[in-house]
Amino acid sequence: MSQERMTKRRYFVDLGQLTLEEHFESEERMTFTVVAGGSLVPDGYVETVAITAVEIRPDVFLISWKEESGATITHLEDFERGVVHSRITLPDGTPLALTGTIKPLD
């Protein structure tokens, strides 16, 4: 499988303290909407980012991006198992490791 799994699709990501919707507009571009940001980002925050995505194996992708705030994010998104592993470096350099679920919205 190729990146067709993501392109033009929307997903709900639940990382516990952080939930968001991802809309993969193309292989290089994603818009995310924060549903509940906990103390990390305001609820309802929306940003479009350039992404780098690589297929690790069928239905598993390594995706990374940098946000306007300076935060860097790397996700291992396993669509087959519905699991996402997120590694975030906040603008102040604080690292976070979150694991949760990913589900298609369409």
Backbone torsions as a table, in degrees:
resi	resn	phi	psi	omega
1	MET	NA	147.7	179.7
2	SER	-107.3	-165.1	-179.2
3	GLN	-72.5	3.0	174.0
4	GLU	-57.7	-24.9	179.5
5	ARG	-59.6	-29.3	-176.3
6	MET	-104.8	-41.8	-170.2
7	THR	-57.8	130.9	179.8
8	LYS	65.8	23.6	-179.1
9	ARG	-119.5	159.3	178.2
10	ARG	-122.3	142.1	-179.6
11	TYR	-136.3	149.7	173.7
12	PHE	-103.9	125.9	-179.0
13	VAL	-113.9	124.5	178.6
14	ASP	-116.8	107.1	-179.9
15	LEU	-107.3	24.8	-179.4
16	GLY	82.9	-93.4	-178.6
17	GLN	-73.8	-10.4	-178.0
18	LEU	-136.1	124.9	174.3
19	THR	-126.0	143.8	-178.2
20	LEU	-153.5	162.9	172.0
21	GLU	-109.1	133.2	177.0
22	GLU	-109.7	131.9	174.3
23	HIS	-121.6	108.0	179.5
24	PHE	-83.5	103.3	-176.5
25	GLU	-78.1	-30.7	177.4
26	SER	-157.9	-175.0	178.4
27	GLU	-71.0	-14.7	-177.2
28	GLU	-118.5	3.3	-172.4
29	ARG	-145.2	134.5	179.5
30	MET	-139.1	142.4	170.7
31	THR	-111.4	130.1	175.9
32	PHE	-117.1	146.7	176.4
33	THR	-123.2	123.6	179.1
34	VAL	-79.2	120.3	177.0
35	VAL	-82.9	-51.3	176.3
36	ALA	-138.9	115.4	-173.6
37	GLY	-96.2	0.2	-176.8
38	GLY	56.0	-133.1	177.7
39	SER	-100.1	7.1	-174.6
40	LEU	-86.9	-41.1	-175.2
41	VAL	-155.4	149.0	-177.9
42	PRO	-63.9	142.9	173.9
43	ASP	-58.2	139.4	178.0
44	GLY	85.2	-2.8	-180.0
45	TYR	-64.0	135.4	-179.7
46	VAL	-126.9	136.7	176.6
47	GLU	-149.4	142.4	173.2
48	THR	-104.3	129.9	-174.9
49	VAL	-129.3	152.6	170.2
50	ALA	-80.4	133.1	-179.0
51	ILE	-119.0	156.5	167.8
52	THR	-116.0	123.8	-177.8
53	ALA	-129.7	136.0	179.5
54	VAL	-134.6	135.3	177.2
55	GLU	-82.5	121.4	-180.0
56	ILE	-82.1	-43.9	174.2
57	ARG	-158.3	171.6	-179.7
58	PRO	-51.4	127.9	177.9
59	ASP	71.0	13.3	175.9
60	VAL	-129.5	123.5	-176.4
61	PHE	-128.1	143.1	172.2
62	LEU	-103.7	119.0	-174.1
63	ILE	-126.3	135.2	178.1
64	SER	-137.2	154.2	177.4
65	TRP	-161.2	165.2	175.6
66	LYS	-121.1	133.1	-177.8
67	GLU	-93.6	163.3	179.2
68	GLU	-55.4	-33.1	-179.5
69	SER	-67.2	-17.6	-174.3
70	GLY	101.8	-8.8	177.0
71	ALA	-64.8	142.4	174.2
72	THR	-115.2	139.4	-175.1
73	ILE	-130.5	138.2	172.1
74	THR	-130.0	127.0	177.6
75	HIS	-118.2	136.5	164.7
76	LEU	-103.6	107.3	-175.6
77	GLU	-106.5	113.0	-179.2
78	ASP	-103.0	94.4	-176.9
79	PHE	-69.2	-29.8	179.6
80	GLU	-64.0	-44.1	-177.5
81	ARG	-95.5	-10.4	-179.8
82	GLY	72.8	31.3	-176.8
83	VAL	-119.5	141.9	173.8
84	VAL	-130.1	134.9	174.2
85	HIS	-111.0	121.8	-176.2
86	SER	-115.7	132.7	173.9
87	ARG	-121.6	120.5	-174.8
88	ILE	-121.8	136.6	168.6
89	THR	-115.2	113.7	-179.0
90	LEU	-69.1	162.3	-178.9
91	PRO	-55.3	-28.9	179.5
92	ASP	-84.8	2.9	178.9
93	GLY	94.9	-4.7	179.8
94	THR	-67.9	126.0	177.8
95	PRO	-89.8	144.8	174.6
96	LEU	-130.5	142.4	175.2
97	ALA	-125.4	115.8	-178.8
98	LEU	-125.6	145.4	175.9
99	THR	-131.1	139.1	-179.3
100	GLY	-161.6	-150.3	-175.6
101	THR	-117.3	156.7	174.4
102	ILE	-134.2	131.5	-177.5
103	LYS	-135.3	140.9	177.5
104	PRO	-68.1	144.2	176.3
105	LEU	-102.9	-13.2	179.2
106	ASP	-138.1	NA	NA
